[in-house]
Amino acid sequence: LGHGTGYSRDELVVSGTNSQAVALVDRWPDWPSPVVVLAGPAGSGKTHLASIWRARAGAVKVDAGRIGDCM
């Protein structure tokens, strides 16, 4: 049985390894800094957390190869 990849907050599995990052994303826009860097190994949930933040913030996704087009 296949299923699509979902990146909603309801589909995020919170564990001891990501709980601080999840809490930070959940606190947006009440952050101690205007920027946040999500770092971690492949499969750790960076894309999922970024997608949750993007949906909350109304941010636009820009592919890395097209950043120059936005300037």
mmCIF file of the N, C-alpha and C atoms, coordinates in Angstrom:
data_MODEL
# 
_entry.id   MODEL 
# 
loop_
_atom_site.group_PDB 
_atom_site.id 
_atom_site.type_symbol 
_atom_site.label_atom_id 
_atom_site.label_alt_id 
_atom_site.label_comp_id 
_atom_site.label_asym_id 
_atom_site.label_entity_id 
_atom_site.label_seq_id 
_atom_site.pdbx_PDB_ins_code 
_atom_site.Cartn_x 
_atom_site.Cartn_y 
_atom_site.Cartn_z 
_atom_site.occupancy 
_atom_site.B_iso_or_equiv 
_atom_site.pdbx_formal_charge 
_atom_site.auth_seq_id 
_atom_site.auth_comp_id 
_atom_site.auth_asym_id 
_atom_site.auth_atom_id 
_atom_site.pdbx_PDB_model_num 
ATOM 1   N N  . LEU A 1 1  ? 0.834  -1.183 0.000   1.00 0.00 ? 1  LEU A N  1 
ATOM 2   C CA . LEU A 1 1  ? 0.000  0.000  0.000   1.00 0.00 ? 1  LEU A CA 1 
ATOM 3   C C  . LEU A 1 1  ? 0.871  1.235  0.000   1.00 0.00 ? 1  LEU A C  1 
ATOM 4   N N  . GLY A 1 2  ? 0.686  2.065  -0.978  1.00 0.00 ? 2  GLY A N  1 
ATOM 5   C CA . GLY A 1 2  ? 1.457  3.292  -1.035  1.00 0.00 ? 2  GLY A CA 1 
ATOM 6   C C  . GLY A 1 2  ? 0.668  4.451  -0.457  1.00 0.00 ? 2  GLY A C  1 
ATOM 7   N N  . HIS A 1 3  ? 1.367  5.468  -0.079  1.00 0.00 ? 3  HIS A N  1 
ATOM 8   C CA . HIS A 1 3  ? 0.714  6.685  0.391   1.00 0.00 ? 3  HIS A CA 1 
ATOM 9   C C  . HIS A 1 3  ? 1.605  7.864  0.066   1.00 0.00 ? 3  HIS A C  1 
ATOM 10  N N  . GLY A 1 4  ? 0.993  9.016  -0.092  1.00 0.00 ? 4  GLY A N  1 
ATOM 11  C CA . GLY A 1 4  ? 1.749  10.217 -0.377  1.00 0.00 ? 4  GLY A CA 1 
ATOM 12  C C  . GLY A 1 4  ? 2.456  10.734 0.859   1.00 0.00 ? 4  GLY A C  1 
ATOM 13  N N  . THR A 1 5  ? 3.476  11.525 0.620   1.00 0.00 ? 5  THR A N  1 
ATOM 14  C CA . THR A 1 5  ? 4.194  12.134 1.726   1.00 0.00 ? 5  THR A CA 1 
ATOM 15  C C  . THR A 1 5  ? 3.428  13.362 2.179   1.00 0.00 ? 5  THR A C  1 
ATOM 16  N N  . GLY A 1 6  ? 3.043  13.370 3.422   1.00 0.00 ? 6  GLY A N  1 
ATOM 17  C CA . GLY A 1 6  ? 2.334  14.512 3.973   1.00 0.00 ? 6  GLY A CA 1 
ATOM 18  C C  . GLY A 1 6  ? 3.257  15.304 4.877   1.00 0.00 ? 6  GLY A C  1 
ATOM 19  N N  . TYR A 1 7  ? 3.153  16.600 4.808   1.00 0.00 ? 7  TYR A N  1 
ATOM 20  C CA . TYR A 1 7  ? 4.021  17.454 5.609   1.00 0.00 ? 7  TYR A CA 1 
ATOM 21  C C  . TYR A 1 7  ? 3.224  18.361 6.537   1.00 0.00 ? 7  TYR A C  1 
ATOM 22  N N  . SER A 1 8  ? 2.059  17.918 6.971   1.00 0.00 ? 8  SER A N  1 
ATOM 23  C CA . SER A 1 8  ? 1.268  18.747 7.879   1.00 0.00 ? 8  SER A CA 1 
ATOM 24  C C  . SER A 1 8  ? 1.744  18.548 9.315   1.00 0.00 ? 8  SER A C  1 
ATOM 25  N N  . ARG A 1 9  ? 1.320  19.429 10.184  1.00 0.00 ? 9  ARG A N  1 
ATOM 26  C CA . ARG A 1 9  ? 1.687  19.326 11.606  1.00 0.00 ? 9  ARG A CA 1 
ATOM 27  C C  . ARG A 1 9  ? 1.092  18.067 12.211  1.00 0.00 ? 9  ARG A C  1 
ATOM 28  N N  . ASP A 1 10 ? -0.101 17.699 11.782  1.00 0.00 ? 10 ASP A N  1 
ATOM 29  C CA . ASP A 1 10 ? -0.750 16.498 12.312  1.00 0.00 ? 10 ASP A CA 1 
ATOM 30  C C  . ASP A 1 10 ? -0.006 15.217 11.947  1.00 0.00 ? 10 ASP A C  1 
ATOM 31  N N  . GLU A 1 11 ? 0.738  15.246 10.856  1.00 0.00 ? 11 GLU A N  1 
ATOM 32  C CA . GLU A 1 11 ? 1.456  14.056 10.402  1.00 0.00 ? 11 GLU A CA 1 
ATOM 33  C C  . GLU A 1 11 ? 2.882  13.964 10.946  1.00 0.00 ? 11 GLU A C  1 
ATOM 34  N N  . LEU A 1 12 ? 3.318  14.963 11.664  1.00 0.00 ? 12 LEU A N  1 
ATOM 35  C CA . LEU A 1 12 ? 4.673  14.975 12.208  1.00 0.00 ? 12 LEU A CA 1 
ATOM 36  C C  . LEU A 1 12 ? 4.752  14.113 13.465  1.00 0.00 ? 12 LEU A C  1 
ATOM 37  N N  . VAL A 1 13 ? 5.730  13.235 13.495  1.00 0.00 ? 13 VAL A N  1 
ATOM 38  C CA . VAL A 1 13 ? 5.978  12.416 14.683  1.00 0.00 ? 13 VAL A CA 1 
ATOM 39  C C  . VAL A 1 13 ? 6.982  13.166 15.555  1.00 0.00 ? 13 VAL A C  1 
ATOM 40  N N  . VAL A 1 14 ? 6.562  13.545 16.748  1.00 0.00 ? 14 VAL A N  1 
ATOM 41  C CA . VAL A 1 14 ? 7.431  14.272 17.671  1.00 0.00 ? 14 VAL A CA 1 
ATOM 42  C C  . VAL A 1 14 ? 8.090  13.259 18.593  1.00 0.00 ? 14 VAL A C  1 
ATOM 43  N N  . SER A 1 15 ? 9.420  13.383 18.713  1.00 0.00 ? 15 SER A N  1 
ATOM 44  C CA . SER A 1 15 ? 10.182 12.467 19.567  1.00 0.00 ? 15 SER A CA 1 
ATOM 45  C C  . SER A 1 15 ? 11.203 13.272 20.361  1.00 0.00 ? 15 SER A C  1 
ATOM 46  N N  . GLY A 1 16 ? 11.955 12.588 21.172  1.00 0.00 ? 16 GLY A N  1 
ATOM 47  C CA . GLY A 1 16 ? 12.994 13.249 21.948  1.00 0.00 ? 16 GLY A CA 1 
ATOM 48  C C  . GLY A 1 16 ? 14.054 13.901 21.086  1.00 0.00 ? 16 GLY A C  1 
ATOM 49  N N  . THR A 1 17 ? 14.266 13.377 19.887  1.00 0.00 ? 17 THR A N  1 
ATOM 50  C CA . THR A 1 17 ? 15.316 13.928 19.028  1.00 0.00 ? 17 THR A CA 1 
ATOM 51  C C  . THR A 1 17 ? 14.890 15.179 18.275  1.00 0.00 ? 17 THR A C  1 
ATOM 52  N N  . ASN A 1 18 ? 13.606 15.405 18.096  1.00 0.00 ? 18 ASN A N  1 
ATOM 53  C CA . ASN A 1 18 ? 13.178 16.589 17.350  1.00 0.00 ? 18 ASN A CA 1 
ATOM 54  C C  . ASN A 1 18 ? 12.283 17.531 18.152  1.00 0.00 ? 18 ASN A C  1 
ATOM 55  N N  . SER A 1 19 ? 12.044 17.221 19.404  1.00 0.00 ? 19 SER A N  1 
ATOM 56  C CA . SER A 1 19 ? 11.066 17.991 20.180  1.00 0.00 ? 19 SER A CA 1 
ATOM 57  C C  . SER A 1 19 ? 11.432 19.470 20.325  1.00 0.00 ? 19 SER A C  1 
ATOM 58  N N  . GLN A 1 20 ? 12.712 19.787 20.460  1.00 0.00 ? 20 GLN A N  1 
ATOM 59  C CA . GLN A 1 20 ? 13.097 21.201 20.583  1.00 0.00 ? 20 GLN A CA 1 
ATOM 60  C C  . GLN A 1 20 ? 12.866 21.951 19.276  1.00 0.00 ? 20 GLN A C  1 
ATOM 61  N N  . ALA A 1 21 ? 13.190 21.319 18.155  1.00 0.00 ? 21 ALA A N  1 
ATOM 62  C CA . ALA A 1 21 ? 12.969 21.957 16.856  1.00 0.00 ? 21 ALA A CA 1 
ATOM 63  C C  . ALA A 1 21 ? 11.473 22.143 16.602  1.00 0.00 ? 21 ALA A C  1 
ATOM 64  N N  . VAL A 1 22 ? 10.679 21.151 16.946  1.00 0.00 ? 22 VAL A N  1 
ATOM 65  C CA . VAL A 1 22 ? 9.227  21.249 16.781  1.00 0.00 ? 22 VAL A CA 1 
ATOM 66  C C  . VAL A 1 22 ? 8.674  22.376 17.653  1.00 0.00 ? 22 VAL A C  1 
ATOM 67  N N  . ALA A 1 23 ? 9.123  22.458 18.882  1.00 0.00 ? 23 ALA A N  1 
ATOM 68  C CA . ALA A 1 23 ? 8.658  23.517 19.784  1.00 0.00 ? 23 ALA A CA 1 
ATOM 69  C C  . ALA A 1 23 ? 9.002  24.895 19.230  1.00 0.00 ? 23 ALA A C  1 
ATOM 70  N N  . LEU A 1 24 ? 10.174 25.034 18.633  1.00 0.00 ? 24 LEU A N  1 
ATOM 71  C CA . LEU A 1 24 ? 10.567 26.317 18.055  1.00 0.00 ? 24 LEU A CA 1 
ATOM 72  C C  . LEU A 1 24 ? 9.659  26.682 16.888  1.00 0.00 ? 24 LEU A C  1 
ATOM 73  N N  . VAL A 1 25 ? 9.420  25.749 15.989  1.00 0.00 ? 25 VAL A N  1 
ATOM 74  C CA . VAL A 1 25 ? 8.532  26.012 14.856  1.00 0.00 ? 25 VAL A CA 1 
ATOM 75  C C  . VAL A 1 25 ? 7.126  26.344 15.357  1.00 0.00 ? 25 VAL A C  1 
ATOM 76  N N  . ASP A 1 26 ? 6.665  25.640 16.367  1.00 0.00 ? 26 ASP A N  1 
ATOM 77  C CA . ASP A 1 26 ? 5.338  25.900 16.929  1.00 0.00 ? 26 ASP A CA 1 
ATOM 78  C C  . ASP A 1 26 ? 5.227  27.293 17.545  1.00 0.00 ? 26 ASP A C  1 
ATOM 79  N N  . ARG A 1 27 ? 6.337  27.858 18.002  1.00 0.00 ? 27 ARG A N  1 
ATOM 80  C CA . ARG A 1 27 ? 6.309  29.195 18.623  1.00 0.00 ? 27 ARG A CA 1 
ATOM 81  C C  . ARG A 1 27 ? 6.322  30.332 17.608  1.00 0.00 ? 27 ARG A C  1 
ATOM 82  N N  . TRP A 1 28 ? 6.554  30.051 16.328  1.00 0.00 ? 28 TRP A N  1 
ATOM 83  C CA . TRP A 1 28 ? 6.600  31.117 15.333  1.00 0.00 ? 28 TRP A CA 1 
ATOM 84  C C  . TRP A 1 28 ? 5.314  31.924 15.396  1.00 0.00 ? 28 TRP A C  1 
ATOM 85  N N  . PRO A 1 29 ? 5.343  33.236 15.333  1.00 0.00 ? 29 PRO A N  1 
ATOM 86  C CA . PRO A 1 29 ? 6.449  34.140 15.053  1.00 0.00 ? 29 PRO A CA 1 
ATOM 87  C C  . PRO A 1 29 ? 7.169  34.662 16.294  1.00 0.00 ? 29 PRO A C  1 
ATOM 88  N N  . ASP A 1 30 ? 6.902  34.093 17.419  1.00 0.00 ? 30 ASP A N  1 
ATOM 89  C CA . ASP A 1 30 ? 7.541  34.538 18.659  1.00 0.00 ? 30 ASP A CA 1 
ATOM 90  C C  . ASP A 1 30 ? 8.893  33.851 18.827  1.00 0.00 ? 30 ASP A C  1 
ATOM 91  N N  . TRP A 1 31 ? 9.815  34.193 17.933  1.00 0.00 ? 31 TRP A N  1 
ATOM 92  C CA . TRP A 1 31 ? 11.160 33.609 17.958  1.00 0.00 ? 31 TRP A CA 1 
ATOM 93  C C  . TRP A 1 31 ? 12.146 34.596 18.567  1.00 0.00 ? 31 TRP A C  1 
ATOM 94  N N  . PRO A 1 32 ? 13.225 34.097 19.166  1.00 0.00 ? 32 PRO A N  1 
ATOM 95  C CA . PRO A 1 32 ? 14.233 34.993 19.731  1.00 0.00 ? 32 PRO A CA 1 
ATOM 96  C C  . PRO A 1 32 ? 15.080 35.675 18.658  1.00 0.00 ? 32 PRO A C  1 
ATOM 97  N N  . SER A 1 33 ? 14.991 35.205 17.418  1.00 0.00 ? 33 SER A N  1 
ATOM 98  C CA . SER A 1 33 ? 15.761 35.749 16.306  1.00 0.00 ? 33 SER A CA 1 
ATOM 99  C C  . SER A 1 33 ? 14.861 35.741 15.072  1.00 0.00 ? 33 SER A C  1 
ATOM 100 N N  . PRO A 1 34 ? 15.113 36.630 14.100  1.00 0.00 ? 34 PRO A N  1 
ATOM 101 C CA . PRO A 1 34 ? 14.258 36.638 12.906  1.00 0.00 ? 34 PRO A CA 1 
ATOM 102 C C  . PRO A 1 34 ? 14.538 35.483 11.939  1.00 0.00 ? 34 PRO A C  1 
ATOM 103 N N  . VAL A 1 35 ? 15.596 34.726 12.176  1.00 0.00 ? 35 VAL A N  1 
ATOM 104 C CA . VAL A 1 35 ? 15.929 33.593 11.303  1.00 0.00 ? 35 VAL A CA 1 
ATOM 105 C C  . VAL A 1 35 ? 16.197 32.353 12.144  1.00 0.00 ? 35 VAL A C  1 
ATOM 106 N N  . VAL A 1 36 ? 16.007 31.201 11.522  1.00 0.00 ? 36 VAL A N  1 
ATOM 107 C CA . VAL A 1 36 ? 16.281 29.916 12.161  1.00 0.00 ? 36 VAL A CA 1 
ATOM 108 C C  . VAL A 1 36 ? 16.973 29.031 11.137  1.00 0.00 ? 36 VAL A C  1 
ATOM 109 N N  . VAL A 1 37 ? 17.944 28.271 11.574  1.00 0.00 ? 37 VAL A N  1 
ATOM 110 C CA . VAL A 1 37 ? 18.612 27.289 10.722  1.00 0.00 ? 37 VAL A CA 1 
ATOM 111 C C  . VAL A 1 37 ? 18.221 25.905 11.220  1.00 0.00 ? 37 VAL A C  1 
ATOM 112 N N  . LEU A 1 38 ? 17.631 25.107 10.344  1.00 0.00 ? 38 LEU A N  1 
ATOM 113 C CA . LEU A 1 38 ? 17.314 23.714 10.661  1.00 0.00 ? 38 LEU A CA 1 
ATOM 114 C C  . LEU A 1 38 ? 18.428 22.855 10.092  1.00 0.00 ? 38 LEU A C  1 
ATOM 115 N N  . ALA A 1 39 ? 19.085 22.113 10.935  1.00 0.00 ? 39 ALA A N  1 
ATOM 116 C CA . ALA A 1 39 ? 20.186 21.258 10.491  1.00 0.00 ? 39 ALA A CA 1 
ATOM 117 C C  . ALA A 1 39 ? 19.986 19.863 11.051  1.00 0.00 ? 39 ALA A C  1 
ATOM 118 N N  . GLY A 1 40 ? 20.392 18.872 10.286  1.00 0.00 ? 40 GLY A N  1 
ATOM 119 C CA . GLY A 1 40 ? 20.285 17.494 10.741  1.00 0.00 ? 40 GLY A CA 1 
ATOM 120 C C  . GLY A 1 40 ? 20.550 16.553 9.592   1.00 0.00 ? 40 GLY A C  1 
ATOM 121 N N  . PRO A 1 41 ? 20.688 15.282 9.899   1.00 0.00 ? 41 PRO A N  1 
ATOM 122 C CA . PRO A 1 41 ? 20.968 14.297 8.854   1.00 0.00 ? 41 PRO A CA 1 
ATOM 123 C C  . PRO A 1 41 ? 19.750 14.071 7.952   1.00 0.00 ? 41 PRO A C  1 
ATOM 124 N N  . ALA A 1 42 ? 19.994 13.436 6.832   1.00 0.00 ? 42 ALA A N  1 
ATOM 125 C CA . ALA A 1 42 ? 18.914 13.079 5.914   1.00 0.00 ? 42 ALA A CA 1 
ATOM 126 C C  . ALA A 1 42 ? 17.859 12.273 6.658   1.00 0.00 ? 42 ALA A C  1 
ATOM 127 N N  . GLY A 1 43 ? 16.609 12.598 6.409   1.00 0.00 ? 43 GLY A N  1 
ATOM 128 C CA . GLY A 1 43 ? 15.513 11.868 7.024   1.00 0.00 ? 43 GLY A CA 1 
ATOM 129 C C  . GLY A 1 43 ? 15.152 12.309 8.425   1.00 0.00 ? 43 GLY A C  1 
ATOM 130 N N  . SER A 1 44 ? 15.753 13.395 8.897   1.00 0.00 ? 44 SER A N  1 
ATOM 131 C CA . SER A 1 44 ? 15.498 13.828 10.280  1.00 0.00 ? 44 SER A CA 1 
ATOM 132 C C  . SER A 1 44 ? 14.277 14.734 10.426  1.00 0.00 ? 44 SER A C  1 
ATOM 133 N N  . GLY A 1 45 ? 13.675 15.156 9.319   1.00 0.00 ? 45 GLY A N  1 
ATOM 134 C CA . GLY A 1 45 ? 12.457 15.959 9.391   1.00 0.00 ? 45 GLY A CA 1 
ATOM 135 C C  . GLY A 1 45 ? 12.603 17.428 9.054   1.00 0.00 ? 45 GLY A C  1 
ATOM 136 N N  . LYS A 1 46 ? 13.747 17.821 8.506   1.00 0.00 ? 46 LYS A N  1 
ATOM 137 C CA . LYS A 1 46 ? 13.958 19.239 8.181   1.00 0.00 ? 46 LYS A CA 1 
ATOM 138 C C  . LYS A 1 46 ? 12.918 19.750 7.185   1.00 0.00 ? 46 LYS A C  1 
ATOM 139 N N  . THR A 1 47 ? 12.690 19.001 6.122   1.00 0.00 ? 47 THR A N  1 
ATOM 140 C CA . THR A 1 47 ? 11.717 19.407 5.110   1.00 0.00 ? 47 THR A CA 1 
ATOM 141 C C  . THR A 1 47 ? 10.319 19.465 5.701   1.00 0.00 ? 47 THR A C  1 
ATOM 142 N N  . HIS A 1 48 ? 9.985  18.508 6.527   1.00 0.00 ? 48 HIS A N  1 
ATOM 143 C CA . HIS A 1 48 ? 8.666  18.473 7.166   1.00 0.00 ? 48 HIS A CA 1 
ATOM 144 C C  . HIS A 1 48 ? 8.478  19.707 8.052   1.00 0.00 ? 48 HIS A C  1 
ATOM 145 N N  . LEU A 1 49 ? 9.463  20.006 8.891   1.00 0.00 ? 49 LEU A N  1 
ATOM 146 C CA . LEU A 1 49 ? 9.365  21.183 9.760   1.00 0.00 ? 49 LEU A CA 1 
ATOM 147 C C  . LEU A 1 49 ? 9.310  22.474 8.952   1.00 0.00 ? 49 LEU A C  1 
ATOM 148 N N  . ALA A 1 50 ? 10.117 22.560 7.902   1.00 0.00 ? 50 ALA A N  1 
ATOM 149 C CA . ALA A 1 50 ? 10.096 23.754 7.056   1.00 0.00 ? 50 ALA A CA 1 
ATOM 150 C C  . ALA A 1 50 ? 8.737  23.918 6.382   1.00 0.00 ? 50 ALA A C  1 
ATOM 151 N N  . SER A 1 51 ? 8.130  22.826 5.980   1.00 0.00 ? 51 SER A N  1 
ATOM 152 C CA . SER A 1 51 ? 6.806  22.882 5.350   1.00 0.00 ? 51 SER A CA 1 
ATOM 153 C C  . SER A 1 51 ? 5.738  23.343 6.332   1.00 0.00 ? 51 SER A C  1 
ATOM 154 N N  . ILE A 1 52 ? 5.836  22.889 7.568   1.00 0.00 ? 52 ILE A N  1 
ATOM 155 C CA . ILE A 1 52 ? 4.897  23.333 8.601   1.00 0.00 ? 52 ILE A CA 1 
ATOM 156 C C  . ILE A 1 52 ? 5.041  24.835 8.818   1.00 0.00 ? 52 ILE A C  1 
ATOM 157 N N  . TRP A 1 53 ? 6.292  25.298 8.948   1.00 0.00 ? 53 TRP A N  1 
ATOM 158 C CA . TRP A 1 53 ? 6.520  26.735 9.143   1.00 0.00 ? 53 TRP A CA 1 
ATOM 159 C C  . TRP A 1 53 ? 6.017  27.528 7.940   1.00 0.00 ? 53 TRP A C  1 
ATOM 160 N N  . ARG A 1 54 ? 6.340  27.053 6.726   1.00 0.00 ? 54 ARG A N  1 
ATOM 161 C CA . ARG A 1 54 ? 5.945  27.767 5.510   1.00 0.00 ? 54 ARG A CA 1 
ATOM 162 C C  . ARG A 1 54 ? 4.431  27.930 5.450   1.00 0.00 ? 54 ARG A C  1 
ATOM 163 N N  . ALA A 1 55 ? 3.682  26.885 5.810   1.00 0.00 ? 55 ALA A N  1 
ATOM 164 C CA . ALA A 1 55 ? 2.220  26.967 5.795   1.00 0.00 ? 55 ALA A CA 1 
ATOM 165 C C  . ALA A 1 55 ? 1.718  27.989 6.815   1.00 0.00 ? 55 ALA A C  1 
ATOM 166 N N  . ARG A 1 56 ? 2.304  28.006 7.990   1.00 0.00 ? 56 ARG A N  1 
ATOM 167 C CA . ARG A 1 56 ? 1.879  28.953 9.033   1.00 0.00 ? 56 ARG A CA 1 
ATOM 168 C C  . ARG A 1 56 ? 2.227  30.390 8.667   1.00 0.00 ? 56 ARG A C  1 
ATOM 169 N N  . ALA A 1 57 ? 3.392  30.566 8.081   1.00 0.00 ? 57 ALA A N  1 
ATOM 170 C CA . ALA A 1 57 ? 3.890  31.908 7.788   1.00 0.00 ? 57 ALA A CA 1 
ATOM 171 C C  . ALA A 1 57 ? 3.366  32.465 6.471   1.00 0.00 ? 57 ALA A C  1 
ATOM 172 N N  . GLY A 1 58 ? 2.784  31.607 5.640   1.00 0.00 ? 58 GLY A N  1 
ATOM 173 C CA . GLY A 1 58 ? 2.363  32.059 4.320   1.00 0.00 ? 58 GLY A CA 1 
ATOM 174 C C  . GLY A 1 58 ? 3.551  32.317 3.420   1.00 0.00 ? 58 GLY A C  1 
ATOM 175 N N  . ALA A 1 59 ? 4.658  31.641 3.693   1.00 0.00 ? 59 ALA A N  1 
ATOM 176 C CA . ALA A 1 59 ? 5.889  31.830 2.924   1.00 0.00 ? 59 ALA A CA 1 
ATOM 177 C C  . ALA A 1 59 ? 5.806  31.097 1.586   1.00 0.00 ? 59 ALA A C  1 
ATOM 178 N N  . VAL A 1 60 ? 6.625  31.517 0.663   1.00 0.00 ? 60 VAL A N  1 
ATOM 179 C CA . VAL A 1 60 ? 6.684  30.928 -0.668  1.00 0.00 ? 60 VAL A CA 1 
ATOM 180 C C  . VAL A 1 60 ? 7.908  30.030 -0.758  1.00 0.00 ? 60 VAL A C  1 
ATOM 181 N N  . LYS A 1 61 ? 7.751  28.866 -1.355  1.00 0.00 ? 61 LYS A N  1 
ATOM 182 C CA . LYS A 1 61 ? 8.873  27.948 -1.544  1.00 0.00 ? 61 LYS A CA 1 
ATOM 183 C C  . LYS A 1 61 ? 9.615  28.339 -2.815  1.00 0.00 ? 61 LYS A C  1 
ATOM 184 N N  . VAL A 1 62 ? 10.936 28.506 -2.701  1.00 0.00 ? 62 VAL A N  1 
ATOM 185 C CA . VAL A 1 62 ? 11.785 28.842 -3.839  1.00 0.00 ? 62 VAL A CA 1 
ATOM 186 C C  . VAL A 1 62 ? 12.848 27.764 -3.950  1.00 0.00 ? 62 VAL A C  1 
ATOM 187 N N  . ASP A 1 63 ? 12.937 27.123 -5.094  1.00 0.00 ? 63 ASP A N  1 
ATOM 188 C CA . ASP A 1 63 ? 13.975 26.119 -5.300  1.00 0.00 ? 63 ASP A CA 1 
ATOM 189 C C  . ASP A 1 63 ? 15.344 26.785 -5.287  1.00 0.00 ? 63 ASP A C  1 
ATOM 190 N N  . ALA A 1 64 ? 16.322 26.125 -4.701  1.00 0.00 ? 64 ALA A N  1 
ATOM 191 C CA . ALA A 1 64 ? 17.664 26.700 -4.539  1.00 0.00 ? 64 ALA A CA 1 
ATOM 192 C C  . ALA A 1 64 ? 18.248 27.165 -5.865  1.00 0.00 ? 64 ALA A C  1 
ATOM 193 N N  . GLY A 1 65 ? 18.021 26.451 -6.929  1.00 0.00 ? 65 GLY A N  1 
ATOM 194 C CA . GLY A 1 65 ? 18.555 26.822 -8.235  1.00 0.00 ? 65 GLY A CA 1 
ATOM 195 C C  . GLY A 1 65 ? 17.918 28.060 -8.828  1.00 0.00 ? 65 GLY A C  1 
ATOM 196 N N  . ARG A 1 66 ? 16.830 28.544 -8.247  1.00 0.00 ? 66 ARG A N  1 
ATOM 197 C CA . ARG A 1 66 ? 16.123 29.706 -8.781  1.00 0.00 ? 66 ARG A CA 1 
ATOM 198 C C  . ARG A 1 66 ? 16.208 30.924 -7.880  1.00 0.00 ? 66 ARG A C  1 
ATOM 199 N N  . ILE A 1 67 ? 17.016 30.859 -6.840  1.00 0.00 ? 67 ILE A N  1 
ATOM 200 C CA . ILE A 1 67 ? 17.115 31.991 -5.914  1.00 0.00 ? 67 ILE A CA 1 
ATOM 201 C C  . ILE A 1 67 ? 17.547 33.256 -6.640  1.00 0.00 ? 67 ILE A C  1 
ATOM 202 N N  . GLY A 1 68 ? 18.476 33.122 -7.576  1.00 0.00 ? 68 GLY A N  1 
ATOM 203 C CA . GLY A 1 68 ? 18.937 34.279 -8.336  1.00 0.00 ? 68 GLY A CA 1 
ATOM 204 C C  . GLY A 1 68 ? 17.823 34.955 -9.112  1.00 0.00 ? 68 GLY A C  1 
ATOM 205 N N  . ASP A 1 69 ? 16.812 34.201 -9.531  1.00 0.00 ? 69 ASP A N  1 
ATOM 206 C CA . ASP A 1 69 ? 15.679 34.768 -10.261 1.00 0.00 ? 69 ASP A CA 1 
ATOM 207 C C  . ASP A 1 69 ? 14.825 35.673 -9.379  1.00 0.00 ? 69 ASP A C  1 
ATOM 208 N N  . CYS A 1 70 ? 14.942 35.510 -8.077  1.00 0.00 ? 70 CYS A N  1 
ATOM 209 C CA . CYS A 1 70 ? 14.113 36.274 -7.138  1.00 0.00 ? 70 CYS A CA 1 
ATOM 210 C C  . CYS A 1 70 ? 14.750 37.589 -6.734  1.00 0.00 ? 70 CYS A C  1 
ATOM 211 N N  . MET A 1 71 ? 15.947 37.827 -7.153  1.00 0.00 ? 71 MET A N  1 
ATOM 212 C CA . MET A 1 71 ? 16.659 39.023 -6.713  1.00 0.00 ? 71 MET A CA 1 
ATOM 213 C C  . MET A 1 71 ? 16.576 40.104 -7.742  1.00 0.00 ? 71 MET A C  1 
# 
